[in-house]
Amino acid sequence: MGLASRLLRTRWLVRAPIHLYRAGLGFLLGDRMLLLTHRGRSSGKPRQVVLEVSARPADDHLVVVSGLGPRSQWLRNLAAEPRVLVSTGRRRDVRTLAGVRAPDGAAAMLRDYAREHPTSWENLRPVVEEWAVPLAAERGEEDWLRVVPVVDLYLLAPS
């Protein structure tokens, strides 16, 4: 397991930015990060995770990647309940609908991300390859990018 992968699995480190959002200071992390508030699929309790915004196709459409794979708890919770809240920049607790992108669309988005953010991709790629390449081989996929979960988040207008 590489250093970046170990750091992303260090609970206190990856949860530290949540406290900024809770204190109303999430804007300090800019628009490249977001706080996702989702429901636990078993407990029904609110859960939170800070994720990188990988793409922003529109003002009300954000894209995130499950860099640690399909077994990430937040991703599994979204599958059970796609209605979530998103905070990013100065926007707080925006009602949002989440959906996992089809494999071809996910792979295309990741290629775009690698081209648009080469330094970030250089850091993220080894972490993703660590679990995605074996999973792709297990599933008989030739393109390992097709097994990486990519999630579209559609921010809903206030009611």
C-alpha positions in Angstrom: 0.0 0.0 0.0 1.5 3.3 -1.1 1.8 6.4 1.1 -1.1 8.3 -0.5 -3.3 5.2 0.0 -2.3 4.9 3.6 -3.0 8.6 4.2 -6.5 8.3 2.6 -7.2 5.5 5.0 -6.2 7.5 8.1 -9.6 8.3 9.6 -8.7 11.4 11.6 -6.8 12.9 8.7 -9.6 12.5 6.1 -12.3 13.6 8.6 -10.5 16.8 9.7 -12.0 19.0 6.9 -15.6 18.0 8.1 -15.0 20.2 11.2 -14.3 23.2 8.9 -17.7 22.7 7.2 -19.5 22.3 10.5 -18.0 25.5 11.7 -19.3 27.3 8.6 -15.7 27.6 7.2 -16.0 25.2 4.3 -15.5 28.0 1.9 -11.8 28.0 2.9 -11.5 24.8 1.0 -12.8 26.4 -2.2 -15.0 25.0 -4.9 -12.8 21.9 -5.5 -14.0 20.2 -2.3 -17.5 19.5 -1.0 -19.1 18.1 2.1 -21.5 15.3 1.3 -24.1 14.5 4.0 -25.8 11.1 3.4 -27.8 8.6 5.4 -26.3 5.4 6.8 -28.0 2.5 4.9 -28.4 0.5 8.1 -28.6 3.1 10.9 -30.5 5.8 9.0 -28.2 8.3 10.8 -26.6 11.2 8.9 -23.0 10.6 7.8 -20.6 13.0 6.3 -17.5 12.9 4.0 -15.4 15.5 2.3 -14.7 14.7 -1.4 -12.9 16.4 -4.2 -15.0 17.8 -7.0 -13.6 16.1 -10.1 -15.7 18.0 -12.6 -18.4 20.7 -12.7 -20.3 20.3 -16.0 -22.8 23.0 -14.8 -23.4 25.2 -11.8 -25.9 22.7 -10.5 -24.1 19.5 -11.5 -21.0 18.3 -9.7 -19.0 15.1 -10.3 -17.0 13.1 -7.6 -15.0 9.9 -7.8 -14.9 7.1 -5.3 -11.1 6.9 -5.2 -11.1 4.1 -2.7 -13.5 2.0 -4.8 -17.0 0.5 -4.8 -16.7 -0.6 -1.2 -16.5 3.0 0.1 -19.2 3.4 2.8 -20.4 6.8 1.4 -20.9 5.2 -2.0 -22.8 2.2 -0.7 -25.0 4.6 1.3 -25.8 6.6 -1.9 -26.9 3.4 -3.6 -29.4 2.9 -0.8 -30.5 6.6 -0.6 -29.5 8.9 -3.4 -31.1 12.0 -1.8 -28.2 13.8 -0.1 -27.1 17.3 1.0 -24.0 19.0 -0.4 -22.0 22.0 0.9 -19.4 23.5 -1.3 -17.9 27.0 -1.4 -20.4 29.3 0.2 -23.4 27.0 -0.6 -24.5 25.0 2.4 -26.8 22.0 2.7 -28.1 22.1 -0.8 -30.6 19.3 -1.5 -29.0 17.0 -4.1 -29.8 13.9 -6.1 -26.9 11.5 -6.6 -26.4 8.8 -9.3 -23.5 6.5 -10.3 -22.3 7.0 -13.8 -22.2 4.2 -16.4 -18.8 2.6 -16.9 -18.1 4.2 -20.3 -19.0 7.6 -19.0 -16.9 7.1 -15.8 -13.8 6.1 -17.9 -14.3 9.2 -20.2 -14.6 11.5 -17.2 -11.5 10.1 -15.6 -9.5 10.6 -18.8 -10.7 14.2 -19.0 -9.7 14.7 -15.3 -6.2 13.3 -16.0 -5.8 15.7 -18.9 -7.2 18.8 -17.1 -5.5 18.1 -13.7 -2.3 16.2 -14.4 -0.7 16.9 -11.0 -3.8 15.8 -9.0 -4.1 12.7 -11.3 -0.5 11.8 -10.7 -1.2 11.6 -7.0 -4.6 9.9 -7.3 -3.8 7.4 -10.0 -1.6 5.0 -7.8 -4.3 5.0 -5.1 -7.0 4.1 -7.6 -4.9 1.6 -9.6 -4.1 -0.3 -6.4 -7.7 -1.6 -6.1 -9.1 -0.9 -9.6 -6.6 -2.9 -11.7 -7.2 -6.2 -9.7 -11.0 -5.6 -9.7 -10.9 -5.0 -13.5 -9.0 -8.2 -14.0 -11.4 -10.1 -11.8 -14.4 -8.7 -13.8 -12.6 -9.4 -17.2 -12.5 -5.6 -18.0 -9.6 -4.5 -20.2 -9.9 -0.9 -19.3 -9.5 -0.5 -15.5 -11.0 3.0 -15.6 -14.4 1.4 -16.3 -14.6 -0.1 -12.7 -13.9 3.2 -10.9 -17.2 4.6 -9.5 -18.0 8.1 -10.7 -21.0 9.9 -9.1 -23.0 12.7 -10.6 -24.5 15.1 -8.0 -27.4 17.2 -9.2 -28.1 20.2 -6.9 -31.8 20.8 -6.7 -33.4 24.3 -6.7 -34.6 25.4 -3.3 -38.3 24.7 -2.8 
